[in-house]
Amino acid sequence: MSYLVMEVHPAYAVVLDEEGRFLKAANLRYHVGDTVRDIVELRCPKEKRPALWKPLSGVAGLAACLCIVFFGYYQPNFVPYGALRIQINPDVELTLSRTNRVLELEGLNADGRVLIEGYDYGGKDREDVTEELVERAIDMGYLSGGETVSITVTSADADWQAREEQAAREDLEERYGETIVIQIGPTDEEPPATEVVIPVMPPEPEPTPEPLPEQTDPPVVPYDTDDRPGSGGATGYQDTDYGPDADGITDYEDTDYGPYSDGVTDYESHNDGPYVDGDTDYEDRDDDRDTGDDRWEDDGDDRWEDDEDDWDDDDDDGDRDDDD
Amino acid sequence: MVRTEHDIVSQVRSAKTDPEAADALIRQYMGFIRSETVKFLHTAPENGHEDELSIAMLAFYEAVLAYERNRGAFLPYAARAIKNRLIDHYRTEKRHGNVISLHTPLGGEEDGGELLDTIPDTVDHAEDYAVRTASRREIQEFSEKLAQFGLTFSDVADNCPRQERTFAACRRVLDFARTQPALLKRVEDTGKLPMSELSAGSGTDKKTMERHRKYLVAILLAFTNGYEIIRGHLCQVGPKKGGDEA
């Protein structure tokens, strides 16, 4: 490419290239009318660029600042992230932000509303508020030594929830651990829980009454057991008595004491034992006690023979033969 | 001192648009440009480094064009521009580094001839001089003709389309105008572009033509009668370019 020099200035020359462009280039001692080959072309400053992005950059910067403020400061501090419920007798719920700031304090029952009345939670964190509320509860007489404070944390974030529960319990235990009992999870939640369940699932109420009779039965059943040994259950009862005379006292105590508290099943097993499974029980005892065999044979054989002659005889004979 | 600073900023601002003011500014700051070049070369530009001085002057002019007030004081800015431009120049020159200068002294003697002297001089100097004088005269005429319409070559160069697509559009205008001598005559007489005819004939947007009006006037004038040397220079590529366009 050759260039025709059209005009010369001290710092530059205007040259015409072969395609018809007029260019400014370094004036390397050119004269007008020269035809030159290699030129050092002028670099034109680009001016329009800044004008385009300058206003946009301001907007973008502002948006970035707002994002930082929102996600870095506002969201962790002012957006509810979970709730912490304290149940003493007063029932209060703290709405917490991610950074443990207390955003809202609400009494869930009448005592709770009394407890938080006039209490300023503004700007305090979870630790301060829980401690001060427990302190207040003690001062107002809701909480005394040995009673239970239960803490429930709910949040969509399971990790955060577990962490908060742990931290809240540790904080309270550190401060009040000697006087009160801190418990994680709801204390009296179950009645409301069943109340909640009943309307939701209609079939549920029927199963729930059933457990209740079972729980009321145990007091009745022991009397029955007392009655049964006295009247008709003499066989079973005496058998167990006779058995333990050797070394079965523990068995008797267990079985007797069992039924009073929760031994319905035990008792039933004993009831079932004599009637159905009792044979195997006796077999076991027979097997175990070699020395008592004789006595058992004398006493038990007759009676058992009366009940089940063939079976007992065969078993006794066979076992003894095997054992011997 | 403050006043000097203010002066140079206003001088630079006027030099941005006025080529004569730019020339004056460059002449005024020739010492500064020279000193910056010497700082880079560590020798006087006269010792075979005239090109570097020219490039430093070009860099100073570029700095004048690109300077904004928020870029700091002008002279440090210009000094940096000169230095960067010289570094760039050296990097491009390095690509053909295994080239020996024609001015390399022959042998070791101080006053011996140069390599240039050993090359047979095949150029007809008289012929060359005649051609150069003729073309100079023609360019002078062309320049005067442009001056009638208030144009200088600097204006035309500033107005020249830089984007390839825009340049091709202007080229289409030229190709169309060359087929219409009447239109060229009108341009020669009035210095005004017959916009609607050219736009309709070449398919180039009127707005594009308006934006490059000065350049189009100059290039169309070059194809009127009387500028054979310039046209000859352009026509070296002209037909091929025309083939590309079609």
Interface residues (C-beta under 8 A of the other chain):
Chain A: S2 L4 M6 E7 H9 P10 A11 Y12 V14 L16 E18 E19 G20 R21 F22 L23 K24 A25 A26 N27 L28 R29 H31 V32 G33 D34 T35 V40 L42 R43 C44 P45
Chain B: P19 A22 D23 I26 R27 M30 E50 D51 S54 I55 M57 L58 F60 Y61 E62 L65 A66 H89 R132 T133 A134 S135 R136 I139 Q140 F142 S143 T152 F153 S154 V156 A157 D158 N159 C160 P161 R162 F167 R171 L174 Y215 A218 I219 A222 I229 I230 H233 L234 Q236 V237 K241
